Amino acid sequence: MRRWKRRGSKAASAAVFLAVMMPVAFADTIYETYLAPKQELPTPAQLSQGPPSVYGTETFNALATTSSSGGTSFISTFGNNGAITGAFSGVFGILNHDQYGGANTPTPVAGASKYIVTFDGTTGLHVKFSHTNAVPGVNYLGLQISALDAGNQLTLYRAGIVLGTYGPAALAKAAGTCPTVKGAANPYCGNPTTGENTGEQYAYINFFDLSGYFDELMLTETSGGGFEADNFTVGYLNPITPFGTVLVPEPGSVAVVLSGLFGMMLLRRRRMPAQAA
């Protein structure tokens, strides 16, 4: 069956990710942001936050193309000399650039890039992070999420315990509806390279753990479409200073974002130099 025949109807209900935190043993403060339209990767200036910081990106471009569920487990070093690695497993595929995915950054030639996708709602795609003694853990994750739909779900873990589950919320204020917002074309709608598929959103999403670390990522698709993603960037940022625009929460998740803002205030207060009396 051709891949696009498996995709469900995905229109204005697609939206950037909003947190629905679950009661867990860890009370991490996770701050979420998204980048500017058509920005498919953070800049070095955004990621280079201090000499101890370590980060890298998996673009999937060097991997063999597979069917939509024919991917085999692999280890990524994210181009950071192995300080942080990721073990990819589950039900996924590595596909060539098309209207649904495949960031054109850092690959400068349109159509030359690849992306990862899962159509599975149970096993999905798992990424288990490991690190050397060079860093204490992973406190930053970013990824280009393409062709958002109502079944996309992302979960972060530490030691097998859920830190947060994130799903797309209808009519999210952050990226706006597709293909237009207030009568004007929405720059978050449509493939950033080809302009195709204007009924769905494309955005680079960042997760910052301000008070701890995460060691596992899971992507699942629950509505019959696909969860397409690219440019997985992971890092240990020190100091950790979120960049991008904060996601606007649904009413049920206001407390989550408020906790993130409170965490940011604490970080800033700790960094303020003492003033002479």
C-alpha positions as CSV (number, residue, x, y, z in Angstrom):
1,M,0.0,0.0,0.0
2,R,1.4,3.4,-0.9
3,R,2.4,5.4,2.2
4,W,0.0,8.3,1.7
5,K,-3.0,6.0,1.6
6,R,-2.3,5.2,5.2
7,R,-2.5,8.8,6.3
8,G,-5.6,10.0,8.0
9,S,-7.4,13.3,7.3
10,K,-5.1,15.9,8.9
11,A,-6.2,19.5,8.6
12,A,-6.7,22.4,10.9
13,S,-6.7,20.2,14.0
14,A,-2.9,19.8,13.6
15,A,-1.0,22.0,15.9
16,V,2.3,22.4,17.7
17,F,2.9,20.3,20.8
18,L,1.4,21.2,24.1
19,A,2.2,19.5,27.3
20,V,-0.2,17.3,29.3
21,M,2.0,16.3,32.2
22,M,1.3,13.1,34.1
23,P,1.8,12.5,37.9
24,V,5.3,10.9,38.1
25,A,8.1,10.4,40.5
26,F,10.2,13.2,39.0
27,A,9.0,16.8,39.2
28,D,11.1,18.1,36.3
29,T,10.3,21.5,34.9
30,I,10.2,21.1,31.1
31,Y,10.1,24.3,29.1
32,E,8.8,24.1,25.5
33,T,9.4,26.5,22.6
34,Y,9.2,26.6,18.8
35,L,11.4,28.3,16.3
36,A,10.6,30.8,13.6
37,P,8.8,29.7,10.4
38,K,10.9,27.6,8.1
39,Q,13.8,27.4,10.6
40,E,14.5,23.7,10.5
41,L,17.5,23.7,12.9
42,P,18.7,25.8,15.8
43,T,21.7,28.0,15.1
44,P,25.1,27.4,16.7
45,A,24.6,30.7,18.5
46,Q,21.4,29.4,20.1
47,L,23.0,26.1,21.2
48,S,26.5,27.3,22.2
49,Q,25.5,28.5,25.7
50,G,28.7,27.9,27.5
51,P,32.0,26.0,27.3
52,P,30.6,22.9,29.1
53,S,27.8,22.6,26.6
54,V,27.8,19.6,24.2
55,Y,25.3,19.1,21.4
56,G,24.8,17.5,18.0
57,T,22.2,16.6,15.4
58,E,21.1,13.5,13.6
59,T,19.9,14.3,10.1
60,F,19.2,10.7,8.9
61,N,20.7,11.6,5.6
62,A,23.5,9.0,5.8
63,L,21.1,6.2,6.5
64,A,19.7,3.8,3.9
65,T,16.2,4.5,2.7
66,T,13.6,1.9,3.8
67,S,9.9,1.3,3.6
68,S,7.6,3.2,6.0
69,S,8.1,0.5,8.6
70,G,11.2,-1.2,7.5
71,G,13.8,0.6,9.6
72,T,16.3,-1.4,11.6
73,S,17.8,-0.4,14.9
74,F,20.8,1.9,14.8
75,I,23.0,4.0,17.0
76,S,23.5,7.7,16.4
77,T,26.4,9.8,17.8
78,F,24.7,13.0,16.8
79,G,28.0,14.2,15.4
80,N,29.3,15.1,18.9
81,N,32.2,12.5,19.1
82,G,30.1,10.1,21.1
83,A,29.6,12.3,24.3
84,I,25.9,11.7,23.7
85,T,24.5,8.7,21.7
86,G,21.0,7.6,20.8
87,A,19.8,4.0,20.3
88,F,16.9,4.2,17.8
89,S,14.5,1.2,17.7
90,G,10.9,0.3,17.2
91,V,8.6,0.5,14.2
92,F,9.8,3.2,11.9
93,G,11.1,4.0,8.4
94,I,13.7,6.3,6.8
95,L,12.2,8.0,3.8
96,N,13.4,10.4,1.1
97,H,12.4,14.0,1.1
98,D,8.8,14.5,0.0
99,Q,5.8,16.8,0.8
100,Y,5.5,15.3,4.3
101,G,9.0,15.6,5.6
102,G,12.7,15.9,5.0
103,A,14.3,19.2,6.2
104,N,16.3,21.1,3.7
105,T,18.7,22.3,6.4
106,P,21.6,21.5,6.8
107,T,21.3,19.8,3.3
108,P,21.4,22.7,0.8
109,V,20.0,20.7,-2.2
110,A,16.2,20.4,-2.2
111,G,15.1,16.7,-2.2
112,A,18.5,15.4,-1.0
113,S,17.5,15.0,2.6
114,K,15.8,12.1,4.4
115,Y,13.6,11.9,7.5
116,I,12.3,9.4,10.0
117,V,8.6,8.4,10.4
118,T,6.5,6.1,12.4
119,F,2.9,5.0,11.6
120,D,2.7,2.9,14.7
121,G,0.5,3.8,17.8
122,T,1.8,1.1,20.2
123,T,5.5,0.5,19.8
124,G,6.3,3.6,17.8
125,L,9.8,5.0,17.6
126,H,12.0,4.8,20.7
127,V,15.3,6.7,21.2
128,K,17.3,5.7,24.3
129,F,20.0,8.3,25.2
130,S,23.4,7.5,26.7
131,H,26.3,9.7,27.6
132,T,29.9,9.6,28.7
133,N,31.4,11.1,31.7
134,A,31.9,14.3,29.6
135,V,28.4,15.3,30.4
136,P,26.0,14.6,33.3
137,G,23.0,14.0,31.1
138,V,20.7,15.2,28.3
139,N,18.7,18.3,29.2
140,Y,17.9,19.6,25.7
141,L,16.0,18.0,22.7
142,G,14.9,19.6,19.5
143,L,13.3,18.2,16.4
144,Q,11.7,19.3,13.2
145,I,8.1,18.0,13.2
146,S,6.5,17.9,9.8
147,A,2.9,17.5,8.6
148,L,1.4,17.7,12.1
149,D,-1.7,15.7,12.7
150,A,-4.1,14.8,15.6
151,G,-2.4,11.5,16.2
152,N,1.2,12.7,16.8
153,Q,2.3,12.0,20.3
154,L,5.8,12.5,21.9
155,T,6.8,11.2,25.4
156,L,9.9,12.0,27.4
157,Y,11.2,9.5,30.1
158,R,13.9,9.2,32.7
159,A,14.7,5.8,34.1
160,G,11.6,4.4,32.5
161,I,9.3,6.9,34.2
162,V,7.3,9.4,32.1
163,L,8.3,13.0,32.5
164,G,5.8,14.3,30.1
165,T,3.5,13.4,27.2
166,Y,3.0,15.9,24.4
167,G,0.3,15.8,21.7
168,P,-1.0,18.2,19.1
169,A,-3.9,20.5,20.2
170,A,-6.5,21.8,17.8
171,L,-6.3,25.4,16.9
172,A,-3.2,26.0,18.9
173,K,-2.4,29.7,19.2
174,A,1.3,29.1,18.8
175,A,1.4,28.2,15.1
176,G,-2.1,29.1,14.0
177,T,-4.6,27.4,11.7
178,C,-3.8,26.2,8.2
179,P,-3.5,27.3,5.5
180,T,-4.4,30.9,6.6
181,V,-4.6,33.0,9.8
182,K,-6.9,36.0,9.7
183,G,-7.0,35.9,5.9
184,A,-3.2,35.8,5.5
185,A,-1.1,32.8,4.5
186,N,0.4,31.1,7.6
187,P,4.1,30.7,7.2
188,Y,4.1,27.6,9.5
189,C,1.8,25.8,7.0
190,G,3.2,23.7,4.1
191,N,6.5,22.1,3.5
192,P,9.2,24.7,4.1
193,T,11.1,23.6,1.0
194,T,8.5,22.8,-1.6
195,G,5.5,24.7,-0.3
196,E,3.3,21.6,-0.7
197,N,0.8,20.3,1.8
198,T,-0.4,23.7,3.0
199,G,-3.1,22.1,5.2
200,E,-0.6,21.0,7.8
201,Q,2.0,22.7,10.0
202,Y,5.7,22.3,10.0
203,A,7.7,23.6,13.0
204,Y,10.9,23.0,14.9
205,I,10.1,22.2,18.6
206,N,12.5,22.4,21.6
207,F,12.3,20.8,25.0
208,F,14.4,22.1,27.8
209,D,14.6,20.2,31.1
210,L,15.4,23.0,33.6
211,S,15.7,20.8,36.6
212,G,16.9,17.4,35.5
213,Y,17.6,15.2,32.5
214,F,15.7,12.8,30.2
215,D,17.1,9.6,28.8
216,E,14.4,8.3,26.4
217,L,12.1,9.6,23.7
218,M,9.1,7.9,22.2
219,L,7.1,9.0,19.1
220,T,3.8,7.3,18.3
221,E,1.0,7.9,15.8
222,T,-2.6,7.2,17.0
223,S,-4.8,8.4,14.2
224,G,-3.8,6.5,11.1
225,G,-1.4,9.1,9.7
226,G,2.3,9.3,10.2
227,F,4.6,11.1,12.7
228,E,7.3,12.6,10.5
229,A,10.3,14.2,12.1
230,D,13.9,15.3,11.2
231,N,17.0,17.0,12.5
232,F,17.0,15.4,16.0
233,T,19.3,17.7,18.1
234,V,20.3,16.6,21.6
235,G,22.6,18.2,24.1
236,Y,23.7,19.1,27.5
237,L,23.4,22.9,27.8
238,N,25.1,24.7,30.6
239,P,23.8,27.2,31.4
240,I,20.5,26.1,30.0
241,T,18.8,29.1,28.6
242,P,15.7,28.4,26.5
243,F,15.5,30.0,23.1
244,G,12.6,30.3,20.7
245,T,9.0,31.3,21.4
246,V,7.2,29.7,24.3
247,L,4.2,27.5,23.4
248,V,0.8,28.9,24.3
249,P,-1.0,26.3,26.4
250,E,-4.4,24.9,26.3
251,P,-6.4,25.7,29.4
252,G,-5.7,22.3,30.9
253,S,-2.0,22.8,30.7
254,V,-1.6,26.3,31.9
255,A,0.1,25.1,35.1
256,V,2.8,23.3,33.1
257,V,3.9,26.4,31.3
258,L,3.6,28.5,34.4
259,S,6.0,26.1,36.2
260,G,8.4,26.5,33.3
261,L,8.2,30.3,33.5
262,F,8.7,30.1,37.2
263,G,11.8,27.9,36.6
264,M,13.1,30.5,34.2
265,M,12.6,33.2,36.8
266,L,14.6,31.2,39.4
267,L,17.4,30.6,36.9
268,R,17.6,34.3,36.1
269,R,17.6,35.3,39.7
270,R,20.4,32.9,40.5
271,R,22.5,34.4,37.7
272,M,22.0,38.0,38.8
273,P,25.1,39.4,40.4
274,A,24.8,40.7,44.0
275,Q,24.4,44.4,44.2
276,A,26.3,46.5,46.6
277,A,24.2,48.0,49.4
